[in-house]
Amino acid sequence: QVQLVESGGGLVQRGGSLRLSCAASGSIFSIYAMGWYRQAPGKQRELVASITSGGATIYEDSVKGRFTISRDNTKKTVSLQMNSLKPEDTAVYYCNRATPGPWVYWGQGTQVTVSS
């Protein structure tokens, strides 16, 4: 069973930056595409960035050019560098498998709040 622990969230002003990290346990981590999801209050959870085991990335349109996802298969970590943050980026951010879809287990997430 994979366990996921997210960290790095916080409160920042519009235009600021944050770097989120996700530590995963379990030997199967490296074979899957991983992603960062977010859930804003009253909204469904959405996938905003994903990265394959080989490093190919895909971004949701609203974060393209501002967010960068990366991974270290040796350390079993996935990171999300977020720049030029906007108030609409405010959400709880989670990491999980991207393909073929998230695992049933979710970590606690990390809160990102962007003030205007």
Phi, psi and omega in degrees: 000134179274137172245142185234131179231115181263150178205168173106356180288176179169191179253126178224161176275161175309135180090352181280182183228152172215154175236118179264147178230149178225124176255129182243147174247161179107140187283348185270000184308312193291344185270350185252151167290135180246157182215164170251128178247160173218153178224115177270158180305129178077006182238162177283155176292138181229149176274123182252338180203144177219159181215131179283172178298334179269355174104003176287138186239152174223139180234146171290146189305322186290345182246356180302135179084350180243326181253146176226123179260144178213166179212155175232104184292331179292316181273352182058051178233152174230135182237157176223109175273122183242118179243164178049048184295146181239157178304329180287353174277352180300124184181171167269130183254136181230149168253151179189173177297142179262320181231130005273025181133164185293151170294160179297322182282133174241145173286188183280344182078172177224132185279130173242124179235124181246118181269153180263000000 
